[in-house]
Amino acid sequence: MKERRFLPVLFALLALIYAIVIFSLSSLSGEDIPALPPEAPQADKLAHFALYAGFGVVLNLAFSQTSLEKIRERAIPLTIIVGTVYGVTDELHQHFVPGRSMDIVDVLVDFLAILAAVGVILLIKKIRPSK
């Protein structure tokens, strides 16, 4: 039974750590980020997608494992809303970092990554229904 009470705390902590990692990466100045090779012009979008897809999974685990029933019942929409709002605030934050700028396309990619993560989660739930 202790394990059951520990999981919500663990997943919430993982979501917080993930958010801190994203913030830390966004805090790097433009000079600290390696230049992209010309043959990979969209590598930054791919990095955004991968990072936010993982964030979507971790957020959903945190919301779906909480002891608060109302949050658990709304885990999917909360994942989409919180993940997307965090992506927006991430871009706003970058506006104030030397050598970085806001990019609405990054927000769109973050949103699509969160949706993709939720889609995979829903697909897994459909294939493997919970007991």
Z-matrix of the N, CA and C atoms (Angstrom, degrees):
N
C 1 1.444
C 2 1.537 1 111.51
N 3 1.323 2 117.36 1 -32.72
C 4 1.466 3 120.14 2 178.48
C 5 1.517 4 110.58 3 -60.88
N 6 1.344 5 116.09 4 -38.40
C 7 1.454 6 120.09 5 -179.41
C 8 1.528 7 110.58 6 -60.46
N 9 1.301 8 117.46 7 -39.50
C 10 1.469 9 122.56 8 -179.28
C 11 1.535 10 111.06 9 -62.78
N 12 1.310 11 117.68 10 -37.20
C 13 1.472 12 121.01 11 179.40
C 14 1.522 13 111.54 12 -79.38
N 15 1.321 14 116.39 13 -23.02
C 16 1.456 15 121.29 14 -178.77
C 17 1.530 16 111.85 15 -77.60
N 18 1.332 17 117.70 16 -34.90
C 19 1.466 18 121.22 17 -176.25
C 20 1.528 19 114.18 18 -58.53
N 21 1.336 20 119.76 19 -46.12
C 22 1.465 21 118.08 20 178.76
C 23 1.528 22 113.06 21 -58.74
N 24 1.314 23 116.05 22 -38.87
C 25 1.468 24 119.99 23 178.92
C 26 1.527 25 109.70 24 -67.39
N 27 1.302 26 116.72 25 -42.46
C 28 1.462 27 121.24 26 179.19
C 29 1.525 28 111.24 27 -60.96
N 30 1.328 29 117.20 28 -47.13
C 31 1.464 30 120.17 29 -178.67
C 32 1.529 31 111.78 30 -67.80
N 33 1.316 32 117.48 31 -37.88
C 34 1.471 33 120.40 32 176.51
C 35 1.530 34 109.86 33 -63.96
N 36 1.315 35 116.77 34 -41.24
C 37 1.464 36 121.38 35 178.32
C 38 1.534 37 110.84 36 -64.97
N 39 1.333 38 116.83 37 -40.88
C 40 1.464 39 120.20 38 177.39
C 41 1.524 40 111.53 39 -62.78
N 42 1.332 41 117.15 40 -40.40
C 43 1.472 42 120.76 41 178.19
C 44 1.530 43 110.12 42 -63.59
N 45 1.315 44 116.63 43 -41.65
C 46 1.463 45 120.76 44 178.71
C 47 1.528 46 110.66 45 -64.39
N 48 1.320 47 117.23 46 -45.00
C 49 1.468 48 121.32 47 179.02
C 50 1.531 49 110.25 48 -62.21
N 51 1.323 50 116.31 49 -41.88
C 52 1.464 51 120.89 50 178.86
C 53 1.532 52 109.94 51 -60.56
N 54 1.337 53 116.50 52 -44.49
C 55 1.468 54 120.86 53 178.89
C 56 1.535 55 110.59 54 -62.14
N 57 1.313 56 116.94 55 -38.48
C 58 1.467 57 121.08 56 178.62
C 59 1.530 58 110.62 57 -66.62
N 60 1.323 59 116.72 58 -39.11
C 61 1.471 60 120.24 59 177.61
C 62 1.529 61 110.05 60 -62.70
N 63 1.345 62 116.66 61 -45.23
C 64 1.463 63 119.97 62 177.83
C 65 1.529 64 110.11 63 -59.27
N 66 1.325 65 116.33 64 -46.19
C 67 1.470 66 120.52 65 179.37
C 68 1.522 67 110.84 66 -60.31
N 69 1.326 68 116.89 67 -42.50
C 70 1.470 69 121.04 68 179.97
C 71 1.520 70 111.30 69 -62.93
N 72 1.327 71 116.60 70 -43.61
C 73 1.466 72 119.91 71 178.68
C 74 1.529 73 110.62 72 -64.80
N 75 1.327 74 116.49 73 -37.17
C 76 1.468 75 120.88 74 178.76
C 77 1.518 76 112.19 75 -70.00
N 78 1.309 77 116.39 76 -19.14
C 79 1.463 78 121.03 77 -178.36
C 80 1.523 79 112.87 78 -83.79
N 81 1.322 80 116.80 79 -9.61
C 82 1.458 81 119.99 80 178.57
C 83 1.524 82 108.84 81 -67.88
N 84 1.315 83 116.65 82 133.89
C 85 1.467 84 119.32 83 178.98
C 86 1.525 85 109.05 84 -70.65
N 87 1.307 86 115.50 85 162.23
C 88 1.457 87 120.53 86 179.61
C 89 1.516 88 112.60 87 -56.99
N 90 1.330 89 116.82 88 -31.05
C 91 1.464 90 121.17 89 -179.72
C 92 1.527 91 112.05 90 -72.49
N 93 1.338 92 117.12 91 -25.34
C 94 1.465 93 121.21 92 -177.58
C 95 1.525 94 113.12 93 -84.47
N 96 1.327 95 116.43 94 -9.57
C 97 1.464 96 120.68 95 -178.86
C 98 1.522 97 107.61 96 -94.47
N 99 1.333 98 117.43 97 127.48
C 100 1.465 99 118.51 98 179.79
C 101 1.533 100 111.17 99 -61.99
N 102 1.310 101 115.99 100 143.49
C 103 1.466 102 121.03 101 178.05
C 104 1.522 103 109.17 102 -66.71
N 105 1.320 104 115.48 103 141.72
C 106 1.455 105 120.29 104 178.41
C 107 1.523 106 109.65 105 -79.68
N 108 1.312 107 116.57 106 140.45
C 109 1.467 108 118.17 107 176.24
C 110 1.532 109 109.70 108 -67.65
N 111 1.325 110 117.76 109 150.08
C 112 1.465 111 120.40 110 -177.37
C 113 1.527 112 113.31 111 -58.79
N 114 1.324 113 117.64 112 -28.34
C 115 1.472 114 120.17 113 -179.15
C 116 1.532 115 112.55 114 -78.12
N 117 1.312 116 118.09 115 -3.89
C 118 1.470 117 121.77 116 178.82
C 119 1.530 118 110.55 117 -128.44
N 120 1.348 119 116.96 118 60.96
C 121 1.467 120 118.77 119 -174.39
C 122 1.530 121 114.28 120 -67.27
N 123 1.303 122 118.89 121 -22.28
C 124 1.465 123 121.03 122 -177.73
C 125 1.531 124 112.30 123 -107.56
N 126 1.321 125 117.14 124 18.78
C 127 1.467 126 120.58 125 -178.76
C 128 1.520 127 111.57 126 -60.69
N 129 1.333 128 117.69 127 -32.54
C 130 1.464 129 119.66 128 179.23
C 131 1.526 130 110.76 129 -66.61
N 132 1.337 131 117.34 130 -34.70
C 133 1.475 132 120.52 131 178.46
C 134 1.524 133 109.92 132 -69.21
N 135 1.326 134 116.36 133 -38.93
C 136 1.459 135 120.68 134 177.41
C 137 1.528 136 110.34 135 -64.34
N 138 1.329 137 116.26 136 -39.95
C 139 1.472 138 120.30 137 177.58
C 140 1.525 139 110.33 138 -63.93
N 141 1.331 140 116.99 139 -43.40
C 142 1.470 141 120.45 140 176.53
C 143 1.521 142 110.38 141 -58.72
N 144 1.335 143 116.30 142 -46.01
C 145 1.465 144 120.41 143 -177.99
C 146 1.525 145 110.80 144 -60.73
N 147 1.318 146 116.83 145 -48.53
C 148 1.471 147 120.36 146 -178.83
C 149 1.528 148 111.34 147 -62.53
N 150 1.326 149 115.76 148 -44.17
C 151 1.461 150 120.20 149 -178.34
C 152 1.528 151 111.62 150 -63.67
N 153 1.321 152 117.01 151 -45.01
C 154 1.461 153 119.86 152 -176.96
C 155 1.527 154 113.00 153 -78.99
N 156 1.325 155 118.22 154 -25.23
C 157 1.467 156 119.48 155 173.09
C 158 1.537 157 108.78 156 -65.02
N 159 1.318 158 116.41 157 -43.87
C 160 1.469 159 120.14 158 176.15
C 161 1.518 160 111.59 159 -62.92
N 162 1.327 161 116.07 160 -39.45
C 163 1.463 162 120.21 161 178.29
C 164 1.528 163 110.29 162 -63.23
N 165 1.327 164 116.81 163 -39.66
C 166 1.461 165 120.75 164 177.51
C 167 1.520 166 112.02 165 -60.66
N 168 1.312 167 116.89 166 -41.83
C 169 1.468 168 120.68 167 178.68
C 170 1.524 169 110.71 168 -63.90
N 171 1.327 170 115.87 169 -47.15
C 172 1.469 171 120.00 170 -178.17
C 173 1.528 172 111.13 171 -65.85
N 174 1.333 173 116.86 172 -41.50
C 175 1.469 174 119.80 173 176.95
C 176 1.520 175 110.99 174 -60.51
N 177 1.332 176 115.60 175 -44.31
C 178 1.458 177 118.83 176 -179.00
C 179 1.525 178 111.49 177 -64.11
N 180 1.309 179 117.39 178 -39.03
C 181 1.470 180 120.33 179 175.71
C 182 1.525 181 110.39 180 -60.74
N 183 1.321 182 116.66 181 -42.85
C 184 1.465 183 120.33 182 -179.94
C 185 1.529 184 110.87 183 -63.79
N 186 1.333 185 116.77 184 -46.18
C 187 1.463 186 119.57 185 -178.44
C 188 1.526 187 112.46 186 -70.79
N 189 1.309 188 117.44 187 -37.97
C 190 1.468 189 119.95 188 -175.16
C 191 1.530 190 113.25 189 -80.34
N 192 1.317 191 117.32 190 -13.47
C 193 1.468 192 120.17 191 -179.34
C 194 1.528 193 113.45 192 -105.49
N 195 1.322 194 117.15 193 0.11
C 196 1.462 195 119.54 194 -178.46
C 197 1.528 196 111.09 195 -68.13
N 198 1.294 197 115.86 196 157.43
C 199 1.465 198 120.17 197 177.25
C 200 1.528 199 111.73 198 -80.96
N 201 1.325 200 117.29 199 -8.74
C 202 1.462 201 121.49 200 179.44
C 203 1.530 202 109.35 201 -84.38
N 204 1.310 203 115.76 202 109.73
C 205 1.464 204 121.74 203 -172.99
C 206 1.526 205 113.10 204 -59.16
N 207 1.328 206 117.75 205 -42.27
C 208 1.472 207 120.47 206 -178.30
C 209 1.535 208 111.44 207 -62.39
N 210 1.311 209 116.81 208 -35.05
C 211 1.470 210 120.45 209 177.38
C 212 1.529 211 109.51 210 -73.41
N 213 1.330 212 116.42 211 -44.24
C 214 1.469 213 120.68 212 178.81
C 215 1.523 214 111.23 213 -56.63
N 216 1.329 215 116.54 214 -43.19
C 217 1.466 216 121.39 215 -179.16
C 218 1.531 217 112.16 216 -65.82
N 219 1.309 218 117.34 217 -24.13
C 220 1.464 219 122.16 218 -177.06
C 221 1.537 220 111.66 219 -112.11
N 222 1.313 221 116.73 220 25.65
C 223 1.465 222 120.75 221 -175.01
C 224 1.527 223 112.81 222 -58.32
N 225 1.323 224 117.40 223 -41.15
C 226 1.474 225 120.31 224 -177.66
C 227 1.529 226 111.19 225 -66.70
N 228 1.351 227 119.27 226 -55.32
C 229 1.469 228 116.88 227 179.32
C 230 1.525 229 113.16 228 -62.93
N 231 1.327 230 117.82 229 -34.69
C 232 1.466 231 120.10 230 178.02
C 233 1.529 232 110.99 231 -64.69
N 234 1.319 233 116.39 232 -38.69
C 235 1.465 234 120.36 233 177.64
C 236 1.522 235 110.07 234 -60.47
N 237 1.337 236 116.23 235 -46.09
C 238 1.466 237 120.57 236 -179.13
C 239 1.528 238 110.66 237 -65.01
N 240 1.316 239 117.07 238 -46.20
C 241 1.472 240 120.68 239 -177.31
C 242 1.523 241 111.54 240 -66.76
N 243 1.326 242 116.88 241 -52.55
C 244 1.469 243 120.26 242 -176.85
C 245 1.532 244 110.84 243 -64.74
N 246 1.330 245 117.27 244 -42.82
C 247 1.459 246 120.02 245 179.05
C 248 1.521 247 112.64 246 -62.09
N 249 1.332 248 116.08 247 -42.16
C 250 1.463 249 120.56 248 179.97
C 251 1.520 250 111.63 249 -69.63
N 252 1.317 251 117.08 250 -44.26
C 253 1.470 252 120.04 251 178.49
C 254 1.527 253 109.80 252 -61.77
N 255 1.321 254 116.80 253 -39.12
C 256 1.465 255 118.98 254 177.54
C 257 1.528 256 110.39 255 -63.57
N 258 1.343 257 116.99 256 -39.09
C 259 1.464 258 120.44 257 176.95
C 260 1.520 259 112.02 258 -61.30
N 261 1.336 260 116.60 259 -40.48
C 262 1.465 261 121.02 260 177.64
C 263 1.526 262 110.17 261 -64.11
N 264 1.336 263 116.66 262 -46.55
C 265 1.469 264 119.34 263 -179.52
C 266 1.535 265 111.07 264 -66.43
N 267 1.318 266 116.88 265 -30.66
C 268 1.464 267 121.48 266 176.03
C 269 1.529 268 110.13 267 -62.24
N 270 1.307 269 116.50 268 -44.46
C 271 1.466 270 120.03 269 178.73
C 272 1.525 271 111.28 270 -68.09
N 273 1.318 272 117.87 271 -39.62
C 274 1.469 273 120.64 272 176.08
C 275 1.531 274 110.37 273 -60.40
N 276 1.328 275 115.57 274 -42.27
C 277 1.462 276 121.22 275 178.50
C 278 1.530 277 110.55 276 -59.83
N 279 1.335 278 116.72 277 -41.93
C 280 1.469 279 120.41 278 -178.03
C 281 1.527 280 112.24 279 -64.52
N 282 1.313 281 116.13 280 -25.87
C 283 1.465 282 120.09 281 177.95
C 284 1.535 283 111.30 282 -57.86
N 285 1.326 284 116.64 283 -29.65
C 286 1.469 285 121.92 284 -176.65
C 287 1.526 286 113.24 285 -97.59
N 288 1.328 287 117.02 286 2.20
C 289 1.466 288 121.32 287 179.39
C 290 1.527 289 108.29 288 -95.16
N 291 1.345 290 116.90 289 127.10
C 292 1.474 291 119.45 290 -179.32
C 293 1.530 292 112.13 291 -55.34
N 294 1.317 293 115.03 292 132.17
C 295 1.461 294 120.17 293 178.00
C 296 1.515 295 114.23 294 80.30
N 297 1.323 296 117.96 295 3.78
C 298 1.474 297 121.89 296 179.41
C 299 1.520 298 108.10 297 -119.03
N 300 1.314 299 116.09 298 165.11
C 301 1.462 300 119.99 299 178.47
C 302 1.524 301 109.80 300 -149.66
N 303 1.323 302 114.50 301 164.32
C 304 1.463 303 120.25 302 175.69
C 305 1.525 304 107.70 303 -77.97
N 306 1.339 305 114.69 304 146.61
C 307 1.464 306 119.50 305 177.63
C 308 1.516 307 108.11 306 -143.14
N 309 1.322 308 116.92 307 113.30
C 310 1.463 309 121.55 308 -178.90
C 311 1.530 310 111.17 309 -62.79
N 312 1.329 311 116.81 310 -28.15
C 313 1.468 312 119.88 311 177.70
C 314 1.527 313 110.12 312 -66.09
N 315 1.326 314 117.22 313 -35.83
C 316 1.467 315 120.19 314 175.94
C 317 1.525 316 110.69 315 -62.03
N 318 1.318 317 116.88 316 -40.44
C 319 1.472 318 120.39 317 177.47
C 320 1.522 319 109.72 318 -62.39
N 321 1.320 320 117.02 319 -42.86
C 322 1.464 321 120.77 320 178.40
C 323 1.530 322 110.83 321 -62.19
N 324 1.317 323 116.91 322 -43.71
C 325 1.467 324 121.07 323 178.53
C 326 1.528 325 110.07 324 -63.35
N 327 1.323 326 117.58 325 -42.14
C 328 1.470 327 121.26 326 177.93
C 329 1.531 328 110.10 327 -59.62
N 330 1.339 329 116.24 328 -46.45
C 331 1.465 330 121.93 329 178.99
C 332 1.530 331 110.90 330 -60.48
N 333 1.322 332 117.09 331 -45.96
C 334 1.464 333 120.55 332 179.51
C 335 1.531 334 111.46 333 -63.95
N 336 1.317 335 116.74 334 -35.42
C 337 1.467 336 120.49 335 177.52
C 338 1.520 337 111.38 336 -66.57
N 339 1.325 338 116.61 337 -41.84
C 340 1.470 339 120.77 338 176.52
C 341 1.524 340 109.05 339 -62.04
N 342 1.343 341 117.34 340 -45.21
C 343 1.469 342 120.64 341 178.11
C 344 1.527 343 111.56 342 -60.98
N 345 1.318 344 116.99 343 -40.72
C 346 1.467 345 120.51 344 178.65
C 347 1.526 346 110.60 345 -63.36
N 348 1.317 347 116.59 346 -42.68
C 349 1.469 348 120.19 347 178.29
C 350 1.526 349 110.36 348 -61.51
N 351 1.326 350 116.65 349 -45.02
C 352 1.465 351 121.15 350 178.76
C 353 1.528 352 110.17 351 -63.58
N 354 1.325 353 116.58 352 -40.38
C 355 1.465 354 119.98 353 178.01
C 356 1.519 355 111.96 354 -60.57
N 357 1.314 356 116.72 355 -43.20
C 358 1.470 357 120.67 356 178.12
C 359 1.529 358 110.07 357 -65.10
N 360 1.318 359 116.72 358 -41.70
C 361 1.472 360 120.85 359 178.55
C 362 1.522 361 110.36 360 -60.82
N 363 1.329 362 117.04 361 -46.13
C 364 1.467 363 120.56 362 179.39
C 365 1.523 364 111.52 363 -64.35
N 366 1.318 365 116.87 364 -38.71
C 367 1.464 366 121.00 365 177.32
C 368 1.525 367 110.94 366 -63.24
N 369 1.315 368 116.57 367 -43.96
C 370 1.467 369 120.56 368 178.31
C 371 1.526 370 110.29 369 -62.79
N 372 1.337 371 117.03 370 -41.89
C 373 1.464 372 120.34 371 178.87
C 374 1.522 373 111.54 372 -64.23
N 375 1.325 374 116.75 373 -33.91
C 376 1.467 375 120.10 374 179.29
C 377 1.522 376 110.78 375 -71.76
N 378 1.322 377 115.75 376 -39.12
C 379 1.469 378 120.61 377 -179.87
C 380 1.536 379 110.36 378 -73.04
N 381 1.331 380 115.95 379 -42.39
C 382 1.471 381 121.88 380 -178.74
C 383 1.513 382 109.77 381 -117.85
N 384 1.325 383 118.51 382 79.30
C 385 1.468 384 119.24 383 -179.80
C 386 1.534 385 111.33 384 -60.69
N 387 1.336 386 114.52 385 144.05
C 388 1.475 387 118.83 386 179.21
C 389 1.516 388 109.84 387 -72.45
N 390 1.318 389 114.19 388 158.10
C 391 1.475 390 120.30 389 -177.56
C 392 1.492 391 111.93 390 -80.33
